[in-house]
Amino acid sequence: MGCILGSLACCCGSAACSLCCVCCPSCKNSTSTRIVYAVIMILGTITGLILLIPGLRTGLDKVPGLCSPTFFSGALVKCDQIVGYAAVYRVCFAMAAFFFLLMVLMLCVTSSKDPRAKIQNGFWFFKILILIGIFVGALFIPGGAQPPGTVTFEEVFKWVGMIGGFLFILIQLILIIDFAHSWNESWIGHYEENEHKCWYIGLLFFTVFFYLLSLTGIVLFFVFYTTADGCVEHKFFISFNLILCVIISVVAILPKIQEAQPKSGLLQASIITLYVTYLTWSAMTNNPNKACNPSLAQILDPSANTTVTTAAPGTDIHGVVDGESIIALVVFLVLVIYSSIRTSAASQVGKLTMNESAHLKDSGSDSSGGNSKNDDDEEKGQKVHDDEEDSVAYSYSFFHFMFMLGSLYVMMTLTNWYSPSSSLKTLSANAPSMWIKISSSWVCILLYLWTLVGPLLMPNREFS
């Protein structure tokens, strides 16, 4: 009971996520804080999924006075805006606004001695109340069916979501590249320590496996997402991205590249190829031309194909959450957790979120052996210690900026990048989202190519 009361006190105060009890494992304050924000993001995503459950709107109608007026009072809320895609937009708007406020508030915070750092690392109860308050307020934003010519909240925020989703896809690429480099360095390091060839065999196996997955995907794209006399855009997308992936794979193993970056190899190129293959598929699933964009049910059962060539507005062409969205959410959640745990300043995640002082601190902290305050905390059972007294371990503002973009990406993913509506039966694919996704795949390839050739073109600049 004392542990529970202490936990509640910590949630309302400025303490980090240690919860004042010995039940939690020992970790740094900066790491525990990022994990809590990641949990908030995951809970928001789960909330959005719950609001997409078919039949939820009908169930709410059964609650007296909630959706329909009674003899004593009018309807409590407009239920069309708390279910379906319209509700997802409001949930993600609340998360994006929440992280935007924190991003602005945490500008130029350099250490935990700044009073604003206490807001970053604590006061979770009040921050969650603010997030819930923003969501409740968003429910009252006019939307849904409006008179002709009226611009709705969903239509405006859809474009904000597309831009934010595009930017977050690029951040995902940086996280994926960092993961690939970390994986490659870790297994090569194990081989150098014990000289077991199984580590090299493992790298070779996964490299071949990722390339085979990509090749299989490309063949399936030509089979199911193109036709003999049509789908010209899809044929171009698949062929062009295939050529680009071959180019980056060849460049990655060129002698000059290997000399400048000895740890660069085909494992990283194979992972990028698989990610670009996924982005190509994701783009094609947003093509309004239904003849070039079959649903999973139509792929598994060809007899379900129809003769309609273009999805008319208001047509449910993929159901609530399709296979592409599920894969996107899984990748998103894994990378969010990875970015929260990954703390090394030598990593791409570290370079993405840390400031210069944090890099200097990271390089010298390992040899310091800790301080007496942290030792005292361990003796008293404190499991989360402050590692940001001298400088922050990551840029608070950029961290929240990344999560704000992540909220917009979740919104577009849960709504399949479709034009939104409060009803799950009135969805329509749109060409702009298709071009945004395919463009992001090209930008991703260019970014990875720059990481390979950059050290050669600018030898005096630090790329390690």
C-alpha positions in Angstrom: 0.0 0.0 0.0 2.9 2.4 0.8 4.3 1.7 -2.7 1.0 2.5 -4.3 0.6 5.8 -2.4 4.2 6.7 -3.1 3.6 6.0 -6.8 0.6 8.3 -6.9 2.6 11.1 -5.2 5.3 10.8 -7.8 2.8 11.0 -10.7 1.5 14.3 -9.3 4.9 15.7 -8.6 8.1 16.4 -10.6 9.7 13.0 -10.1 10.5 10.8 -13.1 8.9 7.5 -13.8 10.6 5.6 -10.9 7.3 5.5 -9.1 9.2 5.6 -5.8 9.3 1.9 -5.2 11.8 -0.9 -5.7 9.5 -2.7 -8.1 11.0 -0.9 -11.2 14.4 -1.8 -12.7 17.2 0.7 -12.5 17.5 3.1 -15.4 18.4 6.6 -16.3 16.0 9.4 -15.9 16.2 10.4 -19.6 15.5 6.8 -20.7 12.5 6.3 -18.4 11.0 9.6 -19.5 11.1 8.7 -23.1 9.6 5.3 -22.4 6.6 6.9 -20.7 6.1 9.2 -23.7 6.3 6.2 -25.9 3.6 4.4 -23.8 1.4 7.5 -24.1 1.8 7.3 -27.9 1.0 3.6 -27.9 -2.1 4.1 -25.7 -3.3 6.9 -28.1 -2.8 4.5 -31.1 -4.8 1.8 -29.3 -7.6 4.3 -28.5 -7.8 5.2 -32.2 -8.1 1.5 -33.1 -10.9 1.0 -30.5 -12.8 3.9 -32.0 -12.7 2.1 -35.4 -14.4 -1.0 -34.1 -17.4 -1.7 -36.3 -20.7 -1.5 -34.4 -19.4 0.9 -31.8 -21.7 3.7 -33.1 -24.7 1.5 -32.7 -23.7 0.5 -29.2 -23.4 4.2 -28.2 -27.0 4.8 -29.3 -28.1 2.4 -26.6 -26.7 4.6 -23.9 -29.6 6.9 -22.7 -29.0 10.6 -23.3 -25.5 10.1 -24.8 -26.2 10.4 -28.5 -29.9 11.2 -28.7 -32.0 13.7 -26.7 -34.2 12.6 -23.8 -37.3 14.1 -22.3 -35.1 15.9 -19.7 -32.1 17.0 -21.7 -30.6 17.1 -25.2 -27.9 14.7 -26.5 -24.7 14.8 -24.4 -22.3 14.6 -27.4 -22.4 14.3 -31.1 -21.6 10.6 -31.5 -20.7 10.8 -35.1 -17.6 12.6 -34.1 -16.5 10.2 -31.4 -16.4 7.1 -33.6 -14.9 6.2 -36.9 -12.3 8.1 -38.8 -13.5 11.5 -37.5 -12.7 10.4 -34.0 -9.3 9.1 -35.0 -8.6 12.6 -36.4 -9.5 14.1 -33.1 -7.5 11.6 -31.0 -4.4 12.2 -33.1 -5.0 16.0 -33.2 -5.0 15.9 -29.4 -1.7 14.0 -29.3 -0.1 16.2 -32.0 -1.2 19.4 -30.1 0.1 17.9 -26.8 3.5 17.2 -28.2 3.6 20.5 -30.0 3.0 22.4 -26.7 5.8 20.4 -25.1 8.1 21.1 -28.0 7.6 24.8 -27.7 7.8 24.7 -23.9 11.1 22.8 -23.9 13.0 25.0 -26.3 16.6 25.6 -25.2 16.5 23.4 -22.1 20.1 22.4 -21.5 20.1 20.5 -18.2 17.8 19.1 -15.6 18.6 22.2 -13.5 16.3 24.2 -15.7 12.8 24.3 -14.0 11.2 23.3 -17.3 13.0 19.9 -17.1 10.8 19.0 -14.1 7.8 19.3 -16.4 9.5 17.1 -19.0 10.4 14.4 -16.6 7.5 14.5 -14.2 4.0 15.8 -13.5 2.6 12.9 -15.5 -0.9 13.1 -13.9 -1.4 16.7 -14.9 0.1 16.2 -18.4 -2.3 13.3 -19.0 -5.2 15.5 -17.8 -4.1 18.1 -20.3 -4.0 15.6 -23.1 -7.4 14.3 -22.2 -8.7 17.9 -22.0 -7.4 18.6 -25.5 -9.1 15.5 -26.8 -12.4 16.4 -25.2 -12.2 19.9 -26.6 -11.4 18.5 -30.1 -14.7 16.6 -30.0 -16.5 19.9 -30.2 -14.7 21.1 -33.3 -17.3 21.2 -36.1 -16.9 18.5 -38.6 -18.6 15.7 -40.5 -21.5 16.6 -42.8 -21.5 20.3 -43.6 -23.2 22.5 -46.2 -21.7 22.3 -49.8 -18.6 24.5 -50.1 -17.8 24.4 -46.4 -14.3 23.4 -45.5 -14.4 20.9 -42.7 -11.8 20.2 -39.9 -11.1 16.7 -41.4 -10.4 18.1 -44.8 -7.9 20.7 -43.6 -6.2 18.4 -41.0 -5.9 15.6 -43.7 -3.3 17.8 -45.5 -1.5 18.5 -42.3 -1.4 14.8 -41.6 -0.1 14.0 -45.1 2.8 16.5 -44.7 3.6 15.3 -41.2 3.3 11.6 -42.2 5.7 12.2 -45.1 8.3 13.8 -42.7 7.9 11.0 -40.2 8.5 8.4 -42.9 11.9 10.1 -43.5 12.6 9.9 -39.7 11.7 6.2 -39.8 14.3 5.7 -42.5 17.0 7.2 -40.2 15.9 4.9 -37.4 16.0 1.9 -39.8 19.4 2.8 -41.0 20.6 3.2 -37.4 19.1 -0.2 -36.6 20.8 -1.8 -39.6 24.2 -0.3 -38.7 23.8 -1.3 -35.0 22.9 -4.8 -36.0 25.8 -5.2 -38.4 28.4 -3.7 -35.9 27.1 -5.9 -33.1 27.4 -9.2 -34.9 30.8 -8.3 -36.4 31.9 -7.3 -33.0 30.9 -10.7 -31.6 32.8 -12.4 -34.4 35.9 -10.4 -33.7 35.7 -11.3 -30.0 35.2 -15.1 -30.2 35.8 -15.7 -34.0 32.7 -17.8 -34.3 31.7 -17.9 -38.0 28.1 -18.3 -37.0 27.8 -14.5 -36.7 28.9 -14.0 -40.3 26.6 -16.8 -41.4 23.8 -15.1 -39.6 24.5 -11.8 -41.4 24.6 -13.5 -44.7 21.4 -15.4 -44.0 19.4 -12.3 -43.1 20.9 -10.3 -46.0 19.7 -12.9 -48.5 16.4 -13.3 -46.7 15.6 -9.6 -46.9 16.5 -9.5 -50.6 14.3 -12.6 -51.3 11.4 -10.9 -49.5 11.9 -7.8 -51.6 12.1 -9.8 -54.8 9.0 -11.8 -53.9 7.1 -8.5 -53.2 8.1 -7.1 -56.5 6.9 -10.2 -58.4 3.6 -10.1 -56.5 3.2 -6.4 -57.3 3.5 -7.1 -61.0 1.0 -9.9 -60.7 -1.7 -8.3 -58.7 -1.2 -4.5 -59.0 -0.7 -4.2 -62.7 -2.7 -5.2 -65.8 -1.5 -6.0 -69.3 -2.9 -2.8 -70.8 -3.1 -0.4 -67.8 -1.8 0.6 -64.4 1.1 2.5 -66.0 1.9 4.4 -62.8 2.3 1.1 -60.9 4.6 -0.3 -63.6 6.7 2.8 -63.4 6.8 2.8 -59.6 7.8 -0.9 -59.3 10.4 -0.8 -62.1 12.0 2.5 -61.2 12.3 1.6 -57.5 13.7 -1.8 -58.4 16.5 -0.1 -60.4 17.2 2.3 -57.6 17.5 -0.5 -55.1 20.0 -2.3 -57.4 22.0 0.9 -57.6 22.3 1.4 -53.8 23.2 -2.3 -53.3 26.0 -2.0 -55.8 27.2 1.3 -54.4 27.3 -0.1 -50.9 30.0 -2.7 -51.8 32.1 -0.5 -54.1 35.8 -0.5 -53.0 35.9 3.2 -52.5 32.8 3.1 -50.3 34.2 0.2 -48.3 37.5 2.0 -47.8 35.7 5.1 -46.5 33.1 3.1 -44.5 34.4 -0.4 -43.6 31.2 -1.3 -41.8 28.9 -0.5 -44.7 27.6 -3.6 -46.4 24.7 -5.4 -48.0 22.8 -6.0 -44.8 22.0 -2.3 -44.6 21.2 -2.1 -48.3 18.9 -5.1 -48.0 17.0 -3.6 -45.2 16.6 -0.3 -47.1 15.5 -2.3 -50.2 12.8 -4.1 -48.1 11.6 -0.8 -46.7 11.4 0.9 -50.1 9.5 -2.2 -51.4 7.1 -1.7 -48.5 6.7 2.0 -49.3 6.0 1.1 -53.0 3.2 -1.2 -51.9 1.9 1.3 -49.5 1.7 3.9 -52.3 -0.1 1.6 -54.7 -2.7 0.8 -52.1 -3.8 4.4 -52.2 -4.5 4.4 -56.0 -8.2 5.4 -56.6 -8.2 3.1 -59.6 -9.6 0.0 -58.2 -8.6 -2.1 -61.1 -5.0 -1.5 -60.1 -5.6 -1.6 -56.4 -7.3 -4.9 -55.4 -8.1 -5.5 -51.8 -6.6 -8.5 -49.9 -9.9 -10.3 -50.2 -9.8 -9.9 -54.0 -6.2 -11.1 -54.1 -7.0 -14.2 -52.1 -10.3 -14.8 -54.0 -10.0 -13.7 -57.6 -13.7 -14.4 -58.2 -14.5 -11.4 -55.9 -13.1 -9.0 -58.5 -15.6 -6.5 -59.9 -15.7 -4.6 -63.2 -15.6 -1.2 -61.5 -12.4 0.5 -62.5 -12.6 3.6 -60.3 -13.6 3.7 -56.6 -16.5 6.2 -56.4 -16.6 8.6 -53.5 -18.2 7.1 -50.5 -17.1 3.5 -51.3 -15.6 1.3 -48.7 -12.8 -0.3 -50.7 -10.7 -1.8 -48.0 -12.7 -2.1 -44.8 -11.6 -0.5 -41.5 -7.9 -1.2 -41.1 -6.2 -3.1 -44.0 -3.1 -5.2 -44.1 -0.9 -2.4 -45.1 -2.0 -0.3 -42.2 -1.3 -3.1 -39.7 2.2 -3.6 -41.0 2.8 0.2 -40.9 1.6 0.3 -37.3 3.8 -2.6 -36.2 6.9 -0.9 -37.8 5.9 2.4 -36.2 5.5 1.0 -32.7 8.8 -1.0 -32.9 10.7 2.1 -34.1 9.1 4.3 -31.4 10.2 1.9 -28.7 13.6 1.6 -30.3 14.1 5.4 -30.4 13.1 5.6 -26.8 15.6 3.0 -25.6 18.5 3.7 -28.0 20.6 6.3 -26.2 24.2 6.2 -27.6 25.5 9.4 -29.0 27.3 7.5 -31.6 24.1 6.2 -33.1 22.0 8.0 -35.7 19.2 8.2 -33.1 21.6 10.0 -30.8 22.8 12.4 -33.5 19.2 13.0 -34.4 18.0 14.0 -31.0 21.0 15.1 -29.0 22.7 18.5 -28.8 26.4 19.1 -28.8 26.8 19.2 -25.1 25.1 15.8 -24.8 27.6 14.3 -27.2 30.5 15.6 -25.1 28.9 14.3 -22.0 28.2 10.9 -23.5 31.9 10.5 -24.5 33.1 11.3 -21.0 30.5 9.9 -18.7 31.5 6.3 -19.0 34.9 6.9 -17.4 33.5 9.0 -14.6 32.4 6.0 -12.7 29.2 7.7 -11.4 28.8 10.3 -8.7 28.1 10.0 -5.0 24.5 11.2 -5.3 23.6 8.3 -7.6 25.4 5.9 -5.3 23.4 7.2 -2.4 20.2 6.8 -4.4 21.0 3.2 -5.1 21.6 2.5 -1.4 18.2 4.0 -0.6 16.5 1.8 -3.3 16.1 4.6 -5.8 15.9 3.0 -9.2 15.8 6.0 -11.6 18.7 8.5 -11.3 19.2 11.9 -12.8 21.7 11.7 -15.6 21.1 15.2 -17.0 22.5 17.5 -14.3 25.3 18.7 -16.5 23.5 18.5 -19.8 20.4 16.9 -21.3 20.8 13.4 -22.8 18.7 14.4 -25.8 17.0 17.4 -27.3 13.7 17.7 -25.5 12.2 19.9 -28.3 13.2 17.7 -31.2 12.0 14.6 -29.3 8.5 16.1 -29.0 8.7 17.3 -32.6 9.4 13.7 -33.7 6.5 12.4 -31.6 4.2 15.2 -33.0 5.0 13.9 -36.5 4.5 10.4 -35.3 1.0 11.3 -34.1 0.1 12.6 -37.6 1.6 9.5 -39.1 -0.6 7.3 -36.9 -3.6 9.4 -37.9 -3.0 8.8 -41.6 -2.2 5.1 -41.1 -5.3 4.4 -39.1 -7.4 6.1 -41.7 -5.5 4.3 -44.6 -4.6 7.8 -45.9 -8.1 8.0 -47.2 -10.4 11.1 -47.3 -12.0 10.9 -43.9 -15.6 10.6 -42.8 -17.3 9.8 -39.5 -18.8 6.8 -41.0 -16.7 3.7 -41.7 -18.7 3.1 -44.9 -17.9 6.4 -46.6 -14.2 6.3 -47.5 -12.4 7.2 -50.7 -8.8 6.7 -51.7 -7.0 9.8 -53.0 -4.1 10.3 -55.5 -2.2 12.9 -53.5 -1.5 10.3 -50.7 -0.2 7.9 -53.4 2.2 10.4 -54.7 3.3 11.5 -51.2 4.2 7.9 -50.3 6.0 7.1 -53.5 7.9 10.4 -53.3 9.0 9.5 -49.8 10.5 6.2 -51.1 12.6 8.2 -53.6 13.7 10.6 -50.9 14.6 7.6 -48.6 16.8 6.2 -51.3 18.6 9.5 -51.9 19.2 9.9 -48.1 20.7 6.4 -47.8 22.8 7.0 -51.0 24.1 10.2 -49.4 25.2 8.3 -46.3 27.3 6.1 -48.6 28.9 8.7 -50.9 28.9 11.7 -48.5 32.2 10.8 -46.9 33.8 10.6 -50.3 32.4 13.9 -51.6 33.2 15.8 -48.3 36.2 14.0 -46.8 36.8 16.9 -44.3 33.4 16.5 -42.7 32.7 14.1 -39.9 30.3 11.3 -40.9 31.1 8.6 -38.4 
